[in-house]
């Protein structure tokens, strides 16, 4: 059994979003909590190796994946496969929160256009 107390984990601040790693199984697989602050956008990007599985905790944001706008609700799951171009937008006054399960994670596998 693994019991993770997320409040004890440190936040990493990045342009347009914040994240904290909740658990790493090995260097290739991890779970992160991600927050898009009010009125912020995580820039359009893609990965060539990793798959990202998003589980939504709030409903005040949306995504654009391969040009398609997706508005997930709480408990929805979205799977971003390698080479899917995606961004996250929060146009509200509240934080947009979700979990990211990263599979086949590689540090340098982030590309912006």
N, CA, C and O atoms as a MOPAC input file, in Angstrom:
PM7 MOZYME 1SCF
protein

 N      0.83600 1    -1.17300 1     0.00000 1
 C      0.00000 1     0.00000 1     0.00000 1
 C      0.88600 1     1.24300 1     0.00000 1
 O      1.94000 1     1.28200 1     0.63400 1
 N      0.43200 1     2.23600 1    -0.71800 1
 C      1.08400 1     3.54000 1    -0.69900 1
 C      0.02300 1     4.56900 1    -0.33900 1
 O     -1.04500 1     4.60500 1    -0.95100 1
 N      0.30900 1     5.39600 1     0.64200 1
 C     -0.58500 1     6.47300 1     1.06100 1
 C      0.15800 1     7.77600 1     0.83200 1
 O      1.21300 1     8.01000 1     1.42300 1
 N     -0.39000 1     8.61900 1    -0.02100 1
 C      0.29300 1     9.85300 1    -0.40000 1
 C     -0.46000 1    11.03200 1     0.19300 1
 O     -1.65800 1    11.19400 1    -0.03900 1
 N      0.23600 1    11.83900 1     0.94500 1
 C     -0.35600 1    13.05500 1     1.49400 1
 C      0.07900 1    14.22300 1     0.61300 1
 O      1.18000 1    14.75600 1     0.74800 1
 N     -0.82100 1    14.60200 1    -0.29200 1
 C     -0.51300 1    15.60400 1    -1.29000 1
 C     -0.13100 1    16.95300 1    -0.72000 1
 O      0.63300 1    17.68800 1    -1.34500 1
 N     -0.64400 1    17.29800 1     0.45300 1
 C     -0.33400 1    18.60400 1     1.03400 1
 C      1.13400 1    18.73400 1     1.40600 1
 O      1.64000 1    19.84600 1     1.55300 1
 N      1.82000 1    17.61400 1     1.55900 1
 C      3.23900 1    17.64400 1     1.92600 1
 C      4.16200 1    17.80200 1     0.72300 1
 O      5.36400 1    18.00600 1     0.89200 1
 N      3.62200 1    17.71200 1    -0.48100 1
 C      4.43300 1    17.81300 1    -1.69300 1
 C      4.63300 1    19.27700 1    -2.07900 1
 O      3.79100 1    20.12700 1    -1.78600 1
 N      5.74700 1    19.55900 1    -2.73600 1
 C      6.09800 1    20.92400 1    -3.12600 1
 C      5.54600 1    21.26000 1    -4.51100 1
 O      5.54900 1    20.42400 1    -5.41400 1
 N      5.07100 1    22.50000 1    -4.66000 1
 C      4.59900 1    22.99700 1    -5.94700 1
 C      5.77800 1    23.48700 1    -6.78200 1
 O      6.70200 1    24.11000 1    -6.26100 1
 N      5.73600 1    23.19900 1    -8.07900 1
 C      6.69000 1    23.73200 1    -9.04800 1
 C      5.93300 1    24.74800 1    -9.89200 1
 O      4.89300 1    24.42700 1   -10.46800 1
 N      6.44300 1    25.95900 1    -9.96800 1
 C      5.77200 1    27.04100 1   -10.68700 1
 C      6.35900 1    27.17900 1   -12.08900 1
 O      7.57100 1    27.30000 1   -12.26400 1
 N      5.47000 1    27.16000 1   -13.08300 1
 C      5.86100 1    27.27100 1   -14.48000 1
 C      4.99700 1    28.33800 1   -15.15200 1
 O      3.94500 1    28.68900 1   -14.61700 1
 N      5.40400 1    28.85900 1   -16.29600 1
 C      4.55800 1    29.83800 1   -16.99100 1
 C      3.20700 1    29.23000 1   -17.37100 1
 O      3.15500 1    28.27600 1   -18.14700 1
 N      2.12800 1    29.77000 1   -16.83700 1
 C      0.78200 1    29.32500 1   -17.17100 1
 C      0.22200 1    28.19600 1   -16.33300 1
 O     -0.96800 1    27.89600 1   -16.43900 1
 N      1.04100 1    27.55300 1   -15.49600 1
 C      0.54600 1    26.45200 1   -14.67500 1
 C      1.48200 1    26.17100 1   -13.50900 1
 O      2.62500 1    26.62800 1   -13.47800 1
 N      0.96400 1    25.40200 1   -12.54600 1
 C      1.74600 1    24.92200 1   -11.41300 1
 C      1.51800 1    23.41600 1   -11.30600 1
 O      0.44800 1    22.92000 1   -11.66000 1
 N      2.51700 1    22.69800 1   -10.82100 1
 C      2.34700 1    21.25300 1   -10.67300 1
 C      3.11700 1    20.76200 1    -9.47000 1
 O      4.08100 1    21.38000 1    -9.01800 1
 N      2.65900 1    19.62200 1    -8.96100 1
 C      3.43600 1    18.91600 1    -7.94900 1
 C      3.34200 1    17.42600 1    -8.23400 1
 O      2.27300 1    16.90400 1    -8.55100 1
 N      4.46000 1    16.76200 1    -8.11800 1
 C      4.51000 1    15.32200 1    -8.34400 1
 C      4.00800 1    14.64000 1    -7.07900 1
 O      4.56000 1    14.83900 1    -5.99700 1
 N      2.96400 1    13.83900 1    -7.21900 1
 C      2.41400 1    13.11400 1    -6.07500 1
 C      3.08800 1    11.76900 1    -5.89200 1
 O      3.28300 1    11.31500 1    -4.76500 1
 N      3.44700 1    11.12300 1    -7.00800 1
 C      4.08100 1     9.80400 1    -6.91100 1
 C      4.81100 1     9.49800 1    -8.20400 1
 O      4.29900 1     9.75700 1    -9.29300 1
 N      6.01000 1     8.94600 1    -8.08000 1
 C      6.76300 1     8.42400 1    -9.21300 1
 C      7.01600 1     6.95200 1    -8.95100 1
 O      7.54200 1     6.59100 1    -7.89800 1
 N      6.64800 1     6.09300 1    -9.90100 1
 C      6.92900 1     4.66900 1    -9.75300 1
 C      8.34900 1     4.37600 1   -10.16300 1
 O      9.04700 1     3.57100 1    -9.54500 1
 N      8.75500 1     5.03700 1   -11.20300 1
 C     10.10500 1     4.92000 1   -11.73400 1
 C     10.31100 1     6.18500 1   -12.55900 1
 O      9.47900 1     7.09100 1   -12.50000 1
 N     11.36300 1     6.27000 1   -13.30500 1
 C     11.60200 1     7.50600 1   -14.05600 1
 C     10.62100 1     7.69700 1   -15.19800 1
 O     10.62300 1     8.76400 1   -15.81200 1
 N      9.77700 1     6.71100 1   -15.51700 1
 C      8.88900 1     6.80100 1   -16.67700 1
 C      7.42100 1     6.99800 1   -16.34500 1
 O      6.64000 1     7.31500 1   -17.24200 1
 N      7.01600 1     6.82500 1   -15.10900 1
 C      5.59600 1     6.88900 1   -14.76300 1
 C      5.39900 1     7.71000 1   -13.49700 1
 O      6.09100 1     7.51000 1   -12.49900 1
 N      4.44000 1     8.64100 1   -13.55000 1
 C      4.20500 1     9.50100 1   -12.39500 1
 C      2.79000 1    10.03900 1   -12.39300 1
 O      2.09400 1    10.02500 1   -13.40800 1
 N      2.38000 1    10.51500 1   -11.22200 1
 C      1.10400 1    11.22300 1   -11.05700 1
 C      1.43500 1    12.62900 1   -10.58200 1
 O      2.25100 1    12.82500 1    -9.68200 1
 N      0.78000 1    13.60700 1   -11.21100 1
 C      0.95800 1    14.99600 1   -10.81500 1
 C     -0.40600 1    15.63200 1   -10.57100 1
 O     -1.39100 1    15.27200 1   -11.21500 1
 N     -0.45700 1    16.56900 1    -9.64800 1
 C     -1.60600 1    17.45800 1    -9.53400 1
 C     -1.21400 1    18.73100 1   -10.26300 1
 O     -0.11800 1    19.25500 1   -10.06700 1
 N     -2.11400 1    19.22900 1   -11.10600 1
 C     -1.82200 1    20.42300 1   -11.89500 1
 C     -2.89800 1    21.46700 1   -11.64000 1
 O     -4.08500 1    21.15500 1   -11.54200 1
 N     -2.45400 1    22.71500 1   -11.53600 1
 C     -3.35000 1    23.85100 1   -11.34700 1
 C     -3.06500 1    24.87300 1   -12.44400 1
 O     -1.91900 1    25.25800 1   -12.67500 1
 N     -4.12800 1    25.30000 1   -13.10900 1
 C     -4.03400 1    26.42300 1   -14.02700 1
 C     -4.63300 1    27.60700 1   -13.27100 1
 O     -5.83800 1    27.62100 1   -13.02000 1
 N     -3.82400 1    28.59700 1   -12.90200 1
 C     -4.34300 1    29.73800 1   -12.14600 1
 C     -5.39700 1    30.51700 1   -12.94700 1
 O     -5.49800 1    30.35500 1   -14.16300 1
 N     -6.17300 1    31.35200 1   -12.26900 1
 C     -7.17300 1    32.16100 1   -12.97200 1
 C     -6.55200 1    32.96400 1   -14.11600 1
 O     -5.48600 1    33.56500 1   -13.97600 1
 N     -7.24900 1    32.95200 1   -15.24300 1
 C     -6.88200 1    33.75000 1   -16.42100 1
 C     -5.50100 1    33.39600 1   -16.97700 1
 O     -4.78600 1    34.26600 1   -17.47500 1
 N     -5.13300 1    32.12300 1   -16.88900 1
 C     -3.84900 1    31.65500 1   -17.42600 1
 C     -4.07300 1    30.59600 1   -18.49500 1
 O     -5.13900 1    29.98600 1   -18.57900 1
 N     -3.05300 1    30.39600 1   -19.30000 1
 C     -3.07200 1    29.38900 1   -20.36000 1
 C     -1.74900 1    28.63900 1   -20.33600 1
 O     -0.68300 1    29.25300 1   -20.29100 1
 N     -1.81700 1    27.31300 1   -20.36700 1
 C     -0.61500 1    26.50200 1   -20.55800 1
 C     -0.38500 1    26.42300 1   -22.06700 1
 O     -1.28300 1    26.01800 1   -22.80500 1
 N      0.77000 1    26.79400 1   -22.51900 1
 C      1.04200 1    26.94200 1   -23.94500 1
 C      0.87300 1    25.63900 1   -24.72200 1
 O      1.05400 1    24.54100 1   -24.19300 1
 N      0.52200 1    25.80200 1   -25.98600 1
 C      0.35400 1    24.66900 1   -26.89700 1
 C      1.65600 1    23.87000 1   -26.96100 1
 O      2.73700 1    24.43100 1   -27.13900 1
 N      1.53000 1    22.55900 1   -26.81400 1
 C      2.70300 1    21.69600 1   -26.86200 1
 C      2.28000 1    20.27400 1   -27.21000 1
 O      1.09200 1    19.97300 1   -27.32300 1
 N      3.27100 1    19.40900 1   -27.37500 1
 C      3.01000 1    17.99400 1   -27.61300 1
 C      4.19800 1    17.18400 1   -27.11600 1
 O      5.26300 1    17.72500 1   -26.81700 1
 N      3.99000 1    15.88200 1   -27.03500 1
 C      5.02300 1    14.93500 1   -26.61800 1
 C      5.10500 1    13.84900 1   -27.69800 1
 O      4.09000 1    13.48500 1   -28.29200 1
 N      6.28500 1    13.34800 1   -27.94400 1
 C      6.42100 1    12.30700 1   -28.97000 1
 C      6.43300 1    10.89700 1   -28.38100 1
 O      6.24800 1     9.91800 1   -29.10400 1
 N      6.65000 1    10.79700 1   -27.07800 1
 C      6.75500 1     9.47600 1   -26.43900 1
 C      5.66400 1     9.26600 1   -25.40900 1
 O      4.98200 1     8.24200 1   -25.43300 1
 N      5.48900 1    10.20800 1   -24.51300 1
 C      4.60400 1     9.98700 1   -23.36800 1
 C      3.12400 1    10.11000 1   -23.70600 1
 O      2.72800 1    10.81900 1   -24.63200 1
 N      2.32900 1     9.40200 1   -22.93000 1
 C      0.87900 1     9.50800 1   -22.93000 1
 C      0.48900 1    10.17900 1   -21.62300 1
 O      1.05000 1     9.86900 1   -20.57300 1
 N     -0.47800 1    11.10500 1   -21.68300 1
 C     -0.97200 1    11.77400 1   -20.48300 1
 C     -2.44800 1    11.43800 1   -20.32200 1
 O     -3.23000 1    11.53800 1   -21.26700 1
 N     -2.81100 1    11.04200 1   -19.11400 1
 C     -4.20300 1    10.74300 1   -18.79100 1
 C     -4.63000 1    11.76100 1   -17.75300 1
 O     -4.07200 1    11.81000 1   -16.65600 1
 N     -5.62500 1    12.58100 1   -18.09900 1
 C     -6.08400 1    13.64900 1   -17.22100 1
 C     -7.41200 1    13.27700 1   -16.57700 1
 O     -8.33000 1    12.80200 1   -17.24500 1
 N     -7.49900 1    13.50200 1   -15.26900 1
 C     -8.71600 1    13.26500 1   -14.47800 1
 C     -9.08000 1    14.60500 1   -13.84900 1
 O     -8.28200 1    15.18200 1   -13.10900 1
 N    -10.28100 1    15.10300 1   -14.14000 1
 C    -10.63700 1    16.48400 1   -13.81300 1
 C    -11.29700 1    16.61700 1   -12.44800 1
 O    -12.22200 1    15.88300 1   -12.10000 1
 N    -10.78200 1    17.58700 1   -11.68700 1
 C    -11.26500 1    17.85900 1   -10.33100 1
 C    -12.16400 1    19.09100 1   -10.28000 1
 O    -12.94600 1    19.24100 1    -9.34100 1
 N    -12.06600 1    19.97100 1   -11.27100 1
 C    -12.93000 1    21.15100 1   -11.37400 1
 C    -13.36800 1    21.29600 1   -12.83000 1
 O    -12.86900 1    20.60000 1   -13.71500 1
 N    -14.31200 1    22.21400 1   -13.06400 1
 C    -14.91100 1    22.34800 1   -14.39500 1
 C    -14.72800 1    23.73100 1   -14.99800 1
 O    -15.46500 1    24.08200 1   -15.91800 1
 N    -13.80700 1    24.51000 1   -14.53700 1
 C    -13.74200 1    25.89600 1   -14.97400 1
 C    -12.63800 1    26.16500 1   -15.99900 1
 O    -12.09400 1    27.26800 1   -16.05400 1
 N    -12.31600 1    25.17500 1   -16.79300 1
 C    -11.33000 1    25.36900 1   -17.84800 1
 C    -11.69200 1    24.52800 1   -19.04900 1
 O    -12.66600 1    23.77500 1   -19.03600 1
 N    -10.89500 1    24.67100 1   -20.07800 1
 C    -11.09800 1    23.82900 1   -21.25400 1
 C     -9.75600 1    23.54700 1   -21.90600 1
 O     -8.73400 1    24.13400 1   -21.55100 1
 N     -9.78600 1    22.63900 1   -22.86500 1
 C     -8.57900 1    22.23000 1   -23.58600 1
 C     -8.82300 1    22.35800 1   -25.06800 1
 O     -9.95400 1    22.30400 1   -25.54900 1
 N     -7.75000 1    22.52700 1   -25.76000 1
 C     -7.79500 1    22.42800 1   -27.21200 1
 C     -6.80400 1    21.33500 1   -27.57300 1
 O     -5.61000 1    21.44900 1   -27.29700 1
 N     -7.31500 1    20.26500 1   -28.19900 1
 C     -6.49000 1    19.11200 1   -28.56700 1
 C     -6.62200 1    18.91700 1   -30.07400 1
 O     -7.71300 1    18.67800 1   -30.59000 1
 N     -5.50900 1    19.02000 1   -30.75800 1
 C     -5.49200 1    18.88900 1   -32.21600 1
 C     -6.53900 1    19.78400 1   -32.87600 1
 O     -7.18800 1    19.38600 1   -33.84300 1
 N     -6.69600 1    20.98800 1   -32.34800 1
 C     -7.62400 1    21.96300 1   -32.90600 1
 C     -9.05900 1    21.84200 1   -32.42800 1
 O     -9.88900 1    22.68100 1   -32.77900 1
 N     -9.38200 1    20.81900 1   -31.63400 1
 C    -10.74500 1    20.59800 1   -31.14600 1
 C    -10.87900 1    21.08400 1   -29.70300 1
 O    -10.08500 1    20.70800 1   -28.84000 1
 N    -11.89100 1    21.92300 1   -29.44500 1
 C    -12.13700 1    22.41300 1   -28.08800 1
 C    -12.87100 1    21.34200 1   -27.29500 1
 O    -13.88700 1    20.81300 1   -27.74300 1
 N    -12.35100 1    21.02800 1   -26.11700 1
 C    -12.94500 1    20.01900 1   -25.23000 1
 C    -13.19600 1    20.67800 1   -23.88500 1
 O    -12.29600 1    21.28500 1   -23.30400 1
 N    -14.43400 1    20.55400 1   -23.39000 1
 C    -14.80200 1    21.14400 1   -22.10200 1
 C    -15.15700 1    20.00400 1   -21.14700 1
 O    -16.32000 1    19.60800 1   -21.06600 1
 N    -14.17400 1    19.47700 1   -20.42700 1
 C    -14.43700 1    18.34700 1   -19.53400 1
 C    -15.13900 1    18.79100 1   -18.25200 1
 O    -15.02500 1    19.93800 1   -17.81800 1
 N    -15.86500 1    17.84800 1   -17.66500 1
 C    -16.50200 1    18.07600 1   -16.36800 1
 C    -15.84600 1    17.17000 1   -15.33900 1
 O    -15.08600 1    16.26700 1   -15.68700 1
 N    -16.14500 1    17.42000 1   -14.07000 1
 C    -15.57400 1    16.62500 1   -12.98300 1
 C    -15.83300 1    15.14200 1   -13.24200 1
 O    -16.93500 1    14.74300 1   -13.61600 1
 N    -14.81700 1    14.35900 1   -13.03900 1
 C    -14.77500 1    12.91300 1   -13.18500 1
 C    -14.53100 1    12.45600 1   -14.61600 1
 O    -14.38000 1    11.25700 1   -14.85500 1
 N    -14.48800 1    13.37900 1   -15.57300 1
 C    -14.13400 1    12.99300 1   -16.93700 1
 C    -12.66600 1    12.62100 1   -17.00000 1
 O    -11.86100 1    13.05700 1   -16.17700 1
 N    -12.33200 1    11.81300 1   -17.98500 1
 C    -10.95800 1    11.40500 1   -18.24900 1
 C    -10.64700 1    11.73500 1   -19.70600 1
 O    -11.44600 1    11.45700 1   -20.60000 1
 N     -9.50100 1    12.32000 1   -19.92800 1
 C     -9.03400 1    12.64200 1   -21.27600 1
 C     -7.65100 1    12.03100 1   -21.43900 1
 O     -6.77700 1    12.21700 1   -20.59200 1
 N     -7.45900 1    11.30500 1   -22.52800 1
 C     -6.16300 1    10.68200 1   -22.80300 1
 C     -5.50800 1    11.41800 1   -23.96100 1
 O     -6.05400 1    11.48100 1   -25.06300 1
 N     -4.33900 1    11.97000 1   -23.70000 1
 C     -3.54100 1    12.67000 1   -24.71500 1
 C     -2.44300 1    11.70300 1   -25.14200 1
 O     -1.58000 1    11.32900 1   -24.34800 1
 N     -2.49100 1    11.31200 1   -26.39500 1
 C     -1.52600 1    10.35000 1   -26.91000 1
 C     -0.32700 1    11.07500 1   -27.53300 1
 O     -0.39700 1    12.27600 1   -27.79400 1
 N      0.76200 1    10.35600 1   -27.77000 1
 C      1.92000 1    10.99600 1   -28.38800 1
 C      1.52300 1    11.74500 1   -29.66700 1
 O      0.72800 1    11.26400 1   -30.47400 1
 N      2.10300 1    12.92900 1   -29.81900 1
 C      1.91000 1    13.82400 1   -30.96000 1
 C      0.58000 1    14.56500 1   -30.97600 1
 O      0.32500 1    15.32500 1   -31.91100 1
 N     -0.28600 1    14.37000 1   -29.96600 1
 C     -1.49200 1    15.18800 1   -29.85100 1
 C     -1.07300 1    16.57600 1   -29.38100 1
 O     -0.48500 1    16.71500 1   -28.30900 1
 N     -1.36600 1    17.59000 1   -30.16500 1
 C     -1.04900 1    18.96800 1   -29.78500 1
 C     -2.14600 1    19.46300 1   -28.85300 1
 O     -3.33100 1    19.37800 1   -29.17500 1
 N     -1.73600 1    19.98700 1   -27.67700 1
 C     -2.73100 1    20.35700 1   -26.68800 1
 C     -2.32500 1    21.56900 1   -25.86000 1
 O     -1.14500 1    21.85100 1   -25.65000 1
 N     -3.35400 1    22.27400 1   -25.40100 1
 C     -3.19000 1    23.41700 1   -24.52800 1
 C     -4.32600 1    23.40200 1   -23.51700 1
 O     -5.33100 1    22.71700 1   -23.70700 1
 N     -4.15800 1    24.16500 1   -22.43900 1
 C     -5.17600 1    24.25600 1   -21.38700 1
 C     -5.44200 1    25.72900 1   -21.13400 1
 O     -4.51000 1    26.52800 1   -21.04900 1
 N     -6.72100 1    26.09100 1   -21.01400 1
 C     -7.10500 1    27.49000 1   -20.83500 1
 C     -8.03700 1    27.61400 1   -19.63600 1
 O     -8.96700 1    26.82500 1   -19.47100 1
 N     -7.77300 1    28.61500 1   -18.80400 1
 C     -8.65500 1    28.94900 1   -17.68500 1
 C     -8.98900 1    30.43800 1   -17.78600 1
 O     -8.15500 1    31.29200 1   -17.48200 1
 N    -10.20600 1    30.73700 1   -18.21200 1
 C    -10.63100 1    32.12400 1   -18.36400 1
 C    -11.45900 1    32.61000 1   -17.18300 1
 O    -12.08500 1    33.66700 1   -17.25500 1
 N    -11.46500 1    31.84700 1   -16.09800 1
 C    -12.30700 1    32.16900 1   -14.94800 1
 C    -11.48900 1    32.80700 1   -13.82400 1
 O    -10.27700 1    32.98700 1   -13.94300 1
 N    -12.17700 1    33.14100 1   -12.73400 1
 C    -11.52500 1    33.72200 1   -11.55400 1
 C    -11.11400 1    32.66000 1   -10.53800 1
 O    -10.62700 1    33.00200 1    -9.46100 1
 N    -11.30000 1    31.38400 1   -10.85700 1
 C    -10.96800 1    30.28900 1    -9.95300 1
 C     -9.87800 1    29.40400 1   -10.54800 1
 O     -9.67000 1    29.39900 1   -11.76100 1
 N     -9.18600 1    28.65900 1    -9.69700 1
 C     -8.17500 1    27.72800 1   -10.17100 1
 C     -8.83400 1    26.56200 1   -10.90900 1
 O     -9.92600 1    26.12400 1   -10.54800 1
 N     -8.16800 1    26.07600 1   -11.92800 1
 C     -8.60100 1    24.89200 1   -12.68500 1
 C     -7.67100 1    23.76000 1   -12.27300 1
 O     -6.45900 1    23.85200 1   -12.47200 1
 N     -8.22800 1    22.67800 1   -11.69100 1
 C     -7.41900 1    21.59800 1   -11.11300 1
 C     -7.72000 1    20.25400 1   -11.76300 1
 O     -8.86500 1    19.93200 1   -12.08200 1
 N     -6.65200 1    19.47900 1   -11.94900 1
 C     -6.81200 1    18.12500 1   -12.46700 1
 C     -5.58700 1    17.29300 1   -12.10000 1
 O     -4.54400 1    17.82500 1   -11.72100 1
 N     -5.73700 1    15.99300 1   -12.21900 1
 C     -4.62500 1    15.06500 1   -12.01800 1
 C     -4.09900 1    14.64200 1   -13.38100 1
 O     -4.87000 1    14.46000 1   -14.32300 1
 N     -2.79700 1    14.48700 1   -13.48000 1
 C     -2.15600 1    14.01100 1   -14.71000 1
 C     -1.39300 1    12.73700 1   -14.39600 1
 O     -0.47600 1    12.72900 1   -13.57400 1
 N     -1.78600 1    11.66000 1   -15.06100 1
 C     -1.08000 1    10.38900 1   -14.96300 1
 C     -0.19100 1    10.30700 1   -16.20300 1
 O     -0.69200 1    10.24100 1   -17.32500 1
 N      1.11000 1    10.31200 1   -16.00300 1
 C      2.05200 1    10.34100 1   -17.11600 1
 C      2.66400 1     8.96100 1   -17.29200 1
 O      3.24500 1     8.39700 1   -16.36600 1
 N      2.52000 1     8.42800 1   -18.50100 1
 C      3.00300 1     7.09100 1   -18.83400 1
 C      4.09500 1     7.22300 1   -19.89200 1
 O      3.94600 1     7.98000 1   -20.85200 1
 N      5.17100 1     6.50300 1   -19.72100 1
 C      6.33500 1     6.59800 1   -20.60800 1
 C      6.91500 1     8.01100 1   -20.59800 1
 O      7.31500 1     8.53400 1   -21.63800 1
 N      6.95400 1     8.61100 1   -19.43100 1
 C      7.45300 1     9.97300 1   -19.26100 1
 C      8.94400 1    10.05400 1   -19.55800 1
 O      9.72400 1     9.20200 1   -19.13300 1
 N      9.32400 1    11.08800 1   -20.28900 1
 C     10.72500 1    11.38000 1   -20.57300 1
 C     10.91600 1    12.87500 1   -20.35000 1
 O     10.12600 1    13.67400 1   -20.85300 1
 N     11.94900 1    13.27000 1   -19.60700 1
 C     12.17000 1    14.68400 1   -19.27100 1
 C     12.19200 1    15.60700 1   -20.48100 1
 O     11.59800 1    16.68500 1   -20.42900 1
 N     12.84400 1    15.23000 1   -21.54700 1
 C     13.01300 1    16.12000 1   -22.69400 1
 C     11.92400 1    15.96200 1   -23.75200 1
 O     12.09400 1    16.44700 1   -24.87100 1
 N     10.82000 1    15.30500 1   -23.43700 1
 C      9.76800 1    15.03100 1   -24.41600 1
 C      8.65700 1    16.09400 1   -24.35300 1
 O      7.49000 1    15.77500 1   -24.12600 1
 N      9.04400 1    17.35400 1   -24.55900 1
 C      8.09300 1    18.46500 1   -24.57200 1
 C      8.48500 1    19.37700 1   -25.72700 1
 O      9.59800 1    19.90000 1   -25.77500 1
 N      7.55500 1    19.55500 1   -26.65100 1
 C      7.82700 1    20.35300 1   -27.83300 1
 C      6.75400 1    21.41600 1   -28.00200 1
 O      5.56300 1    21.13200 1   -27.87600 1
 N      7.17700 1    22.63600 1   -28.28500 1
 C      6.27300 1    23.75400 1   -28.53100 1
 C      6.41000 1    24.18800 1   -29.97800 1
 O      7.45900 1    24.02100 1   -30.60100 1
 N      5.34300 1    24.74100 1   -30.49000 1
 C      5.38400 1    25.24300 1   -31.87600 1
 C      5.60100 1    26.72400 1   -31.89700 1
 O      5.66400 1    27.32400 1   -32.97100 1

